[in-house]
Amino acid sequence: MDVIVVGCGAAGIAAMRKLHDAGLQVLGLEASNRIGGRVCTTEFAGKAIDIGAAWCHGEKDNIIFEMANPLGILGRSDPDTNFYVQSNGELVPEDKANGILKALGDAVEGADKNIKQSISQFVRGAANSNDTLKEDPKLSSSFIEWFERNNHLGGQDDPKRAKSLKVLTEFWDCEGDPFLNWKGRGYKTILDVLTNKYPDPSKEIPLQILFNKEVENIRWGITQLGIDPTNPLVQVKCKDGSLYAAKSVIVTVSVGVLKERHEQLFYPQLPAEKATNIQSLNMCVLDKIYVEFETPWWPKSPAKFTLLWRDEDKAQFGPNDQWITEIFGLWTVDYQPNVLLFWIYSKGAEAMEKLSVEEVKKGVQKLIDVVLKKEFDVSPIRDILRSQWASNPLARGSYAHRTVYTEENGGGAIQLSEPLYHPNKFPVVCFAGEATSHHRHSCVHGAVESGFREAERLIGSFKEFGFK
Ligand SMILES: Cc1cc2nc3c(=O)[nH]c(=O)nc-3n(C[C@H](O)[C@H](O)[C@H](O)COP(=O)(O)OP(=O)(O)OC[C@H]3O[C@@H](n4cnc5c(N)ncnc54)[C@H](O)[C@@H]3O)c2cc1C
């Protein structure tokens, strides 16, 4: 075997496709029973729905857009109607909400991105100095909390684990529509495009993937003198005891998985610098709760409800129900006329994941009763589907971002993407996956780009070392 790819999410499948096209022998080892990882399209309310990635974010320099758009499979939505709902049920007028949101946006844009501070620390500071934010401090504080959740800023337990200001320059948005949908087919369509199954299933590329193969250990320090092409340089051991060998491996597991397992996963262990970098990145937890209603009760579609929590209303929820107060937004869902997506973040999401579906449904009903019923005639809930990305041992969270610790330690995506080399400079262990994307982490397009990047690195090295 030339290359083993550990993990068959978007990054892994992209890497396999490119290596296959270059004529290299490649084997994918996937711990679960499906490809896609955090791209996970399932069925709900009789139609496709995404419990992981759902939208192609942007057009320019977006590899997903470049692959999917010519096939006519990306769709655009009409502009949203926005509702700003306080936790006492009262609506905030749109012009007032827009004023506060603009003040927050302007403050962040004007921030010095090189100071080793978190975005949330900065925004909280701005609340004391910005004239618009000072006008109604209580309402501004609710908006700031929403802003932190909506932008997954983190740092609830430890301020240094929060998203750093530097992220704002390190992460590059793709220009164009930031919420392109898949016309009701779901994000998994991109996996079919990558494997050539779409548009013509008879042209599917036969990638060699073994499922239910949880990789436990990667033995990479095999240091024979020179490189003998007949000798593998890396051995991969799975939980079921099976062993595989190759000249090189591409590891695509999430930063959440690396945090939990890197000490057991690599032999010899990762260099200290890389291990520190992994620990300094944060794997944020963002979950989705899809709620199907008997009839759509919202005045217009598409719509977004921004939930603005006030401390006195949070107090109405007992300790076991505090998770409900971390639901921060409700969005209509394209091609799902009766469904609303309830977004939940961080500790609240982790608590929600531990509850039964029935308990989550009761919590959602309580939110509706306390917050929404004052202004809206909400129809009964028919069904519910939620994600559990933090409890999933093959994800351990939703996506990675730099933190204040990262800035202090000098790490980040570029360092994470550096391979581990054989003494003669052949890359033996390569790293792909969204968190290794130099400027588009946290997205599928970053993941795919990273898979292509590492495949190209290996194709070049295989040629250079005369393996192919
Ligand atoms: C709720 C949510 C919403 C999102 N929304 C969007 C969106 O709208 N647009 C967007 O662009 N991005 C979105 N993302 C982010 C996007 O899903 C990810 O960035 C991307 O899918 C990551 O791909 P990956 O290949 O890097 O990692 P993964 O998809 O995590 O792939 C890693 C693979 O490795 C496997 N694995 C783990 N451990 C082992 C092991 N020990 N042995 C073998 N295999 C293993 C896993 O099962 C998985 O298949 C969202 C993510 C979440 C969670």
The ligand as an SDF file (V2000), in Angstrom:
LIG
                    3D

 53 58  0  0  0  0  0  0  0  0999 V2000
  -23.3540   21.2790   13.5280 C   0  0  0  0  0  0  0  0  0  0  0  0
  -22.3530   21.5830   12.4510 C   0  0  0  0  0  0  0  0  0  0  0  0
  -22.6850   22.4500   11.4210 C   0  0  0  0  0  0  0  0  0  0  0  0
  -21.7630   22.7300   10.4150 C   0  0  0  0  0  0  0  0  0  0  0  0
  -22.1400   23.5330    9.3800 N   0  0  0  0  0  0  0  0  0  0  0  0
  -21.2920   23.7190    8.3490 C   0  0  0  0  0  0  0  0  0  0  0  0
  -21.7400   24.3620    7.1590 C   0  0  0  0  0  0  0  0  0  0  0  0
  -22.9160   24.7120    7.0290 O   0  0  0  0  0  0  0  0  0  0  0  0
  -20.8380   24.5610    6.1650 N   0  0  0  0  0  0  0  0  0  0  0  0
  -19.5320   24.1460    6.2550 C   0  0  0  0  0  0  0  0  0  0  0  0
  -18.7500   24.3830    5.3210 O   0  0  0  0  0  0  0  0  0  0  0  0
  -19.0960   23.4930    7.3590 N   0  0  0  0  0  0  0  0  0  0  0  0
  -19.9420   23.2440    8.3980 C   0  0  0  0  0  0  0  0  0  0  0  0
  -19.5470   22.5100    9.4640 N   0  0  0  0  0  0  0  0  0  0  0  0
  -18.1410   22.0770    9.5470 C   0  0  0  0  0  0  0  0  0  0  0  0
  -17.8490   20.8600    8.6580 C   0  0  0  0  0  0  0  0  0  0  0  0
  -18.8100   19.8760    8.8810 O   0  0  0  0  0  0  0  0  0  0  0  0
  -16.4640   20.3180    8.9710 C   0  0  0  0  0  0  0  0  0  0  0  0
  -15.5110   21.3560    8.9360 O   0  0  0  0  0  0  0  0  0  0  0  0
  -16.0100   19.2420    7.9780 C   0  0  0  0  0  0  0  0  0  0  0  0
  -17.0470   18.3590    7.6530 O   0  0  0  0  0  0  0  0  0  0  0  0
  -14.8340   18.4900    8.5910 C   0  0  0  0  0  0  0  0  0  0  0  0
  -14.3800   17.4830    7.7200 O   0  0  0  0  0  0  0  0  0  0  0  0
  -13.0810   16.6620    8.1010 P   0  0  0  0  0  0  0  0  0  0  0  0
  -12.8780   15.6550    7.0330 O   0  0  0  0  0  0  0  0  0  0  0  0
  -11.9730   17.5980    8.4260 O   0  0  0  0  0  0  0  0  0  0  0  0
  -13.4080   15.9390    9.4950 O   0  0  0  0  0  0  0  0  0  0  0  0
  -14.5170   14.8510    9.8410 P   0  0  0  0  0  0  0  0  0  0  0  0
  -15.7270   15.0710    9.0450 O   0  0  0  0  0  0  0  0  0  0  0  0
  -14.6410   14.8660   11.3250 O   0  0  0  0  0  0  0  0  0  0  0  0
  -13.8560   13.4820    9.3580 O   0  0  0  0  0  0  0  0  0  0  0  0
  -13.0170   12.7110   10.1760 C   0  0  0  0  0  0  0  0  0  0  0  0
  -13.3750   11.2440    9.9910 C   0  0  0  0  0  0  0  0  0  0  0  0
  -12.4980   10.4770   10.8120 O   0  0  0  0  0  0  0  0  0  0  0  0
  -13.2290    9.4190   11.4000 C   0  0  0  0  0  0  0  0  0  0  0  0
  -12.4940    9.0020   12.5870 N   0  0  0  0  0  0  0  0  0  0  0  0
  -12.3850    9.6200   13.7920 C   0  0  0  0  0  0  0  0  0  0  0  0
  -11.5640    8.9250   14.6060 N   0  0  0  0  0  0  0  0  0  0  0  0
  -11.1230    7.8610   13.9020 C   0  0  0  0  0  0  0  0  0  0  0  0
  -10.2370    6.7760   14.1930 C   0  0  0  0  0  0  0  0  0  0  0  0
   -9.6280    6.6520   15.3750 N   0  0  0  0  0  0  0  0  0  0  0  0
  -10.0060    5.8290   13.2320 N   0  0  0  0  0  0  0  0  0  0  0  0
  -10.5990    5.9300   12.0030 C   0  0  0  0  0  0  0  0  0  0  0  0
  -11.4580    6.9270   11.6840 N   0  0  0  0  0  0  0  0  0  0  0  0
  -11.7100    7.8840   12.6130 C   0  0  0  0  0  0  0  0  0  0  0  0
  -14.5880   10.0200   11.6810 C   0  0  0  0  0  0  0  0  0  0  0  0
  -15.5770    9.0350   11.8410 O   0  0  0  0  0  0  0  0  0  0  0  0
  -14.8000   10.8940   10.4390 C   0  0  0  0  0  0  0  0  0  0  0  0
  -15.4490   10.1770    9.4170 O   0  0  0  0  0  0  0  0  0  0  0  0
  -20.4620   22.1680   10.4610 C   0  0  0  0  0  0  0  0  0  0  0  0
  -20.1250   21.2830   11.4850 C   0  0  0  0  0  0  0  0  0  0  0  0
  -21.0630   20.9710   12.4620 C   0  0  0  0  0  0  0  0  0  0  0  0
  -20.6950   19.9680   13.5140 C   0  0  0  0  0  0  0  0  0  0  0  0
  1  2  1  0
  2  3  1  0
  2 52  2  0
  3  4  2  0
  4  5  1  0
  4 50  1  0
  5  6  2  0
  6  7  1  0
  6 13  1  0
  7  8  2  0
  7  9  1  0
  9 10  1  0
 10 11  2  0
 10 12  1  0
 12 13  2  0
 13 14  1  0
 14 15  1  0
 14 50  1  0
 15 16  1  0
 16 17  1  0
 16 18  1  0
 18 19  1  0
 18 20  1  0
 20 21  1  0
 20 22  1  0
 22 23  1  0
 23 24  1  0
 24 25  2  0
 24 26  1  0
 24 27  1  0
 27 28  1  0
 28 29  2  0
 28 30  1  0
 28 31  1  0
 31 32  1  0
 32 33  1  0
 33 34  1  0
 33 48  1  0
 34 35  1  0
 35 36  1  0
 35 46  1  0
 36 37  1  0
 36 45  1  0
 37 38  2  0
 38 39  1  0
 39 40  1  0
 39 45  2  0
 40 41  1  0
 40 42  2  0
 42 43  1  0
 43 44  2  0
 44 45  1  0
 46 47  1  0
 46 48  1  0
 48 49  1  0
 50 51  2  0
 51 52  1  0
 52 53  1  0
M  END
$$$$
